[in-house]
């Protein structure tokens, strides 16, 4: 369908269509979204999900002038996306698999925007909708497959660093054995939590980077930063534990070190962003 008007002068029928679409979307996905919000609230790995929808709306607001100038049309490709999303929802519902159902919500949402608003306008909404993928917890099969090698790698590297500074230590899998105590690098200390959050942050910051290649560099930088800083955390904990026993690996210090590590990671990510944003 040929574009006829901008979003500011859109006919009432379009606003009615959008209202019906969003109401239908919420009706179909209300239980899926409710469980998703509960995961954001209770799972520390995805607490950033409480913030990302507001960031998505912020990017829509940033694009408000572009959106106002863009002509509204329609695209039947959007209907195909909606049907594909609904098929994913059906598969996820039959299999009892939440990730597929949650991902299908984004596919149906974006497909509806393409169908009702047209591709030129919907293309400007691709990034705000796309970053919402980071709000969806990955399946625990994949989560566990990533966590195990990450914590083994972090344990090995931290042990090597401890030996380099002259501390008597040896490693047994994900366990660091010191003369005065034993440290176990559990899933929460694997670095996966920081990695997921940093990937979201880097993707958001990549919006403000000009060249595509540097966008990719920024996003991929989340991996070495998350892993490297987590190794540093385990190393420092090991140094303190060799002198003061298990106390530095427990309670307040353990929580504080986790927050400190994430703040250091954010500082490094913002530094990398500053270096590449104008290139």
C-alpha positions in Angstrom: 0.0 0.0 0.0 1.4 3.4 -0.9 2.3 5.8 2.0 -0.2 8.5 2.4 0.4 10.3 5.7 2.9 10.8 8.5 2.4 9.6 12.1 1.3 13.1 13.2 -1.5 13.2 10.6 -2.4 9.5 10.8 -6.1 8.8 10.4 -8.1 7.6 13.4 -8.5 4.2 11.8 -4.8 3.6 12.1 -4.8 4.5 15.8 -7.7 2.2 16.3 -5.9 -0.6 14.5 -2.8 -0.1 16.6 -4.9 -0.1 19.8 -6.6 -3.3 18.8 -3.3 -4.9 17.9 -1.6 -4.0 21.2 -4.7 -5.1 23.2 -4.8 -8.4 21.3 -1.0 -8.9 21.9 -1.3 -8.3 25.6 -4.3 -10.6 25.8 -2.5 -13.4 24.0 0.8 -13.0 25.9 -0.3 -11.8 29.3 0.7 -15.0 31.1 4.0 -15.2 29.3 4.8 -11.6 30.1 3.8 -12.0 33.7 6.2 -14.9 34.2 8.9 -12.9 32.4 8.5 -10.0 34.8 8.7 -12.5 37.7 12.0 -13.8 36.3 13.4 -10.2 36.1 12.4 -9.6 39.7 13.8 -12.9 41.2 16.7 -13.9 38.9 19.8 -11.7 39.4 21.1 -12.7 36.0 18.2 -10.8 34.3 17.3 -8.0 36.7 18.4 -5.6 33.9 15.1 -6.7 32.3 13.3 -4.3 34.6 15.2 -1.4 33.0 15.5 -2.3 29.3 11.8 -1.6 28.3 12.2 1.9 29.5 15.5 2.3 27.6 13.7 1.0 24.5 11.0 3.7 24.9 13.8 6.2 25.4 15.2 5.3 21.9 11.7 5.7 20.4 11.6 9.1 22.0 15.1 9.9 20.5 13.7 9.1 17.1 10.5 11.0 17.5 11.4 13.6 14.9 12.4 11.0 12.4 9.3 9.0 13.0 7.1 12.2 12.7 8.6 12.9 9.3 8.3 9.3 8.0 5.4 8.5 5.8 3.0 5.8 6.9 2.3 2.9 4.7 1.7 -0.8 5.0 3.6 -4.0 4.2 2.3 -7.5 3.8 5.7 -8.8 4.9 4.7 -7.7 8.4 1.7 -10.1 8.3 4.2 -12.9 7.4 6.3 -12.0 10.4 3.2 -12.0 12.6 2.2 -15.5 11.4 5.8 -16.7 11.9 5.8 -15.3 15.4 2.4 -17.0 16.2 3.8 -20.3 14.9 6.8 -19.9 17.2 4.4 -19.2 20.1 2.4 -22.4 19.2 5.6 -24.5 19.1 6.7 -23.1 22.5 3.3 -23.6 24.0 3.1 -27.2 22.9 6.7 -27.9 24.1 6.2 -25.9 27.3 9.3 -23.9 26.4 9.2 -20.3 27.7 12.1 -18.9 25.7 10.4 -19.6 22.3 7.1 -18.1 23.5 8.9 -15.0 24.8 10.9 -14.5 21.7 7.8 -15.0 19.6 6.3 -11.9 21.4 9.0 -9.7 19.9 8.5 -11.2 16.4 4.7 -10.7 16.5 5.2 -7.2 18.0 7.6 -6.1 15.2 5.6 -7.8 12.5 2.5 -5.9 13.6 4.4 -2.6 13.4 5.7 -3.5 9.9 2.2 -4.4 8.7 0.4 -1.4 10.2 3.1 1.3 9.7 5.1 0.1 6.8 8.7 -0.9 6.5 10.3 2.6 6.2 8.8 3.6 9.6 9.2 0.2 11.2 12.8 0.1 10.2 13.5 3.0 12.6 11.9 1.0 15.4 14.0 -2.1 14.8 16.7 -1.1 17.3 14.3 -0.2 20.2 12.5 -3.5 19.7 15.6 -5.5 19.0 17.4 -4.6 22.3 14.4 -6.2 24.1 15.9 -9.6 23.2 18.3 -9.1 26.1 15.3 -9.2 28.5 14.6 -12.8 27.6 16.4 -15.4 29.8 18.3 -17.9 27.7 17.3 -21.6 28.1 19.1 -23.2 31.1 20.5 -25.9 28.8 22.5 -23.1 27.0 23.1 -21.3 30.3 24.6 -24.3 31.9 26.6 -25.1 28.8 28.2 -21.6 29.0 28.6 -21.5 32.8 30.6 -24.6 33.2 33.5 -23.8 30.9 33.5 -20.2 32.0 34.0 -21.0 35.7 36.7 -23.6 34.9 38.6 -21.1 32.8 38.2 -18.4 35.4 39.4 -20.8 38.1 42.4 -21.9 36.0 43.5 -18.3 35.2 43.1 -17.1 38.8 45.1 -20.1 40.1 47.9 -19.3 37.6 47.9 -15.6 38.8 48.0 -16.7 42.4 51.0 -19.0 41.7 52.7 -16.2 39.8 52.6 -13.9 43.0 54.1 -16.7 45.1 51.0 -18.1 46.8 51.0 -21.8 47.4 47.8 -23.0 45.7 46.5 -25.8 43.4 43.3 -26.3 41.5 40.9 -29.2 41.4 38.4 -28.5 38.7 36.5 -25.3 39.9 38.0 -25.5 43.4 41.0 -23.5 44.5 42.9 -25.1 47.4 44.9 -22.6 49.6 46.9 -23.5 52.7 44.4 -21.9 55.0 41.1 -22.5 53.2 39.4 -23.8 50.1 37.5 -21.6 47.5 34.8 -23.0 45.2 34.1 -21.0 42.1 30.3 -21.6 41.7 28.0 -20.7 38.8 27.3 -17.2 40.2 31.1 -16.5 40.0 31.5 -17.8 36.5 31.1 -14.3 35.0 28.0 -15.2 33.0 25.9 -12.7 34.9 28.2 -9.8 34.1 28.6 -11.1 30.5 24.8 -11.0 29.8 24.4 -7.5 31.3 27.5 -6.1 29.6 26.3 -7.5 26.2 23.1 -5.5 26.7 25.0 -2.4 27.7 27.4 -2.7 24.8 24.6 -3.2 22.3 22.8 0.0 23.6 26.1 2.0 23.4 26.7 0.7 19.9 23.8 2.8 18.8 25.9 5.9 19.3 28.9 4.5 17.3 29.1 5.6 13.7 30.8 2.8 11.8 29.5 -0.7 11.8 32.9 -2.4 12.3 33.4 -0.4 15.6 29.9 -1.3 16.7 30.8 -5.0 16.4 34.1 -4.4 18.2 32.3 -2.6 21.1 29.7 -5.4 21.4 32.3 -8.2 21.3 34.5 -6.3 23.9 31.9 -7.4 26.5 33.3 -10.9 26.4 36.9 -10.3 27.3 36.0 -7.6 29.8 33.4 -9.7 31.6 35.8 -12.7 31.7 38.9 -10.8 32.6 37.4 -8.7 35.4 35.8 -11.8 36.8 39.3 -13.6 36.9 40.6 -10.5 38.7 37.9 -10.8 41.3 38.7 -14.5 42.0 42.4 -13.6 42.1 41.9 -10.8 44.6 39.6 -13.0 46.7 42.3 -15.7 46.6 45.0 -13.3 47.8 42.8 -12.1 50.7 41.7 -15.6 51.6 45.3 -16.8 51.8 45.9 -14.2 54.5 42.5 -14.0 56.3 40.8 -17.3 55.6 37.4 -17.9 54.1 35.9 -14.6 55.3 36.7 -12.5 52.1 34.8 -15.1 50.1 31.6 -14.9 52.1 29.0 -12.4 53.2 29.3 -8.7 52.7 32.7 -8.7 51.1 31.6 -11.3 48.5 28.6 -9.2 47.6 30.6 -6.0 47.6 33.3 -7.5 45.4 30.7 -8.5 42.9 29.3 -5.0 42.7 32.8 -3.6 42.4 33.7 -5.9 39.6 30.6 -4.9 37.7 31.4 -1.2 38.2 34.9 -1.8 36.9 33.5 -3.7 33.9 31.2 -0.8 33.1 34.0 1.7 33.4 36.1 -0.3 30.9 33.1 -0.6 28.5 32.5 3.2 28.6 36.2 3.7 28.0 36.1 1.5 24.9 33.0 3.2 23.8 34.7 6.6 24.1 37.6 5.3 22.0 35.6 4.0 19.1 32.5 6.2 19.0 34.0 8.9 16.7 36.1 6.5 14.5 
